[in-house]
Amino acid sequence: MLNRCQPRRPSTAIRVLSNRLALYVERHPDAPAEPRRLSLRLTVPQRPTRAGEPMRVELGLENTGTAPVTVNGRMALNTVHAPDAYREVVFEIRRPDGALLPFLPKLRIGAATAADLVELAPGASLRRSYELSTSFGLDVPGSYGIRALYASAPVADLAGRPAWTASLGTAWMPFERIAAAH
């Protein structure tokens, strides 16, 4: 049985097909791009940030396909434990000791609506900035790891076009926190 609290992960069949497509494109660079394809990009500070000070990251969705894609542009941050309908962006952060940090806020964001949807043309992107030190305990100096997950609950725009609902994730990325200034 599927645990609704876990982030949605692509099935094995989807991963296999995605890998095959990537290998095909690598061998045949002149192959046409997939009509509907999104990529998720996480940008973290390159320099260490001070514990106790803000920690800002940027998350971007980019249409890397050849056809427009309707996405949930709200990109609301929530906990991995929120129901699927209220979980669009989730950050997982590993402390210096390797343990996952809990998401601290208690949110009631409500479900996305048609007004939250945005159509991304091929090559277009949507970016959101997140201040994470208020959502996670980042007060211990050291090396952390972070990754982002994006998905949207099924919702359609006013013309009936459904939002992209497949899960996307980034690789784990390192960032450093140093001791607060005295």
N, C-alpha and C positions, 0 to 999 in steps of 0.2 A: 504494500500500500504506500502511496506517495505521501510524504509528510508535507503538509501545506506551509510549514514554517521554513522549509529549506528553499534556497534560491532555485529557480527553475534552471535546469541544466539541459543542454541539447542531448537528444537521444544518441545512442551509439551509431545508429544508421545515419543520422544527420552529420555526425562528426566524420564518419567514413566517407560520405558523399562530399563533404566540404574538403577533406584532405585530397580526395581524387580530383576534384575540380582545381584545387590549388596546384597539384602536380601537373595537370593538363595545361593550365595557363603558364606554368613555368616552362614546360616543354614547347609550348606554342604561344609565344608572346603576342602574336598577331590575332589571337582568338578574341572575339567580341566580349566585352565585359558583361557580367550578369545584369539583367535588366533592373532588378531590385536588390541592392546590396548596401548594407550599412556597416560602418566601422565605428568603434568606440575608442577614444583616445583620452588618456589621463595624463595631466601635466602636474608634476609636483615641484616644490622649490628645489633648485639645484644646490643651493647653499644651506647650511644648517640653520634652523630657526631656534629661537630661545624657548625653553620650557616656560609656560606661563603666558606666552605671547601668542597672538593669532597664528594659525596654520591654514593657509589658503591653498586650495587646489583648483584646477580647472578641468572640467569634463566636456568633451566634445563628441557629438554625433556627426558623422559625415556620410553623405550619400556617395558611395564609390561605384554605384551602378550606372546604367544608361537610361533609366526611367525614373520619374519622380516617385518619392516615397513619402507617405503620410506617417508622421511620428507624433508621439505624445510629447509636445514641447515643454510641458510643465516641468518635467524632470525633477519631480519632488523627491527630496531626501527622506528616507524612512529606515526603519530597522528591518533586518532580515526576518524578524518574527511577525511583521505586519502581514495581514492577509494580502493575497496577490493583487487585489484591486487597488490597494493603497501603497504598493511597493513599486516604485519606478526606478529610483536610484538607491543603491545600497553600497556602502563602503565597508570593506572588511579591513581592519588594521591589526597587525601583529605587534605586540610590545617587544622591547629588547629581549625579553626572556622567551619569546616565541608564542606566548598565549594570545588569543584573540581578545581585543578590547571590547567591552560592552558598549552599545549605543545608549547614551544617557537620557536624551529627551523623551518625553511622553508626548506624542503627536496625535492630532486628529485632523488629518488633511482632507478627508473626503475623497470620493471617487473622481477620477478625471472625467471631463465632459467634452463635448464636441468643440467647445470654445478653446480647449487646451491643445488642440491638434494643429500641426503645422505641416505644410507640404515642402519637402526639401527637393529642389531640382538636382539633377546630376551635378556632382562637384560641390554642391552647397553644404554648409555645415551649420550646426547650432551649438553654441557654447554656453555653459553655465559655470559660475564660480561658487565654491562652497568653503565656508570657514568651519574647519573641523574641530578646533580646540574647544568649542562649546558643546560639541556632540560626543566627544570621546575624551577620556582622561589622558592627555598628552603631556603631563607635567614631569615625567621622568626622563632625564637626559639619556640618550642612547640611539641605537639604530633601530628603526621601525620598518615595517613593510606595509604596503597598502595596495589594494586592488579595488576596482569598481565593477559593479554589475548594473545593467540597464535592462528593463523590460517594461512593457505596458500591458495593462489589463485590456481585454477587448473593448474597444470604443470606436465609434465611427464619426466622421465629420458630418456636417449638415447635408452634404451631397451623397452620403452613404458609403464613402470610401473608408475602409477599416484602417486603423492604425497598425503599424508594425508591432507584432507581439512576440517575435522570437527573442530569446535572451541573448544578450551580448555581454562579454566580459573582457577585462584587460588582464594583462600579466601582472604579477606582483612587482611593485616598484619600491626601491628603498628611499628612505628619507631620514635625515638626522635631526635630533633635538639636542641642544646643548644647554648647559646650566644657565639659569636665569641670571641676569646682571644684578649685582648687589648695590 
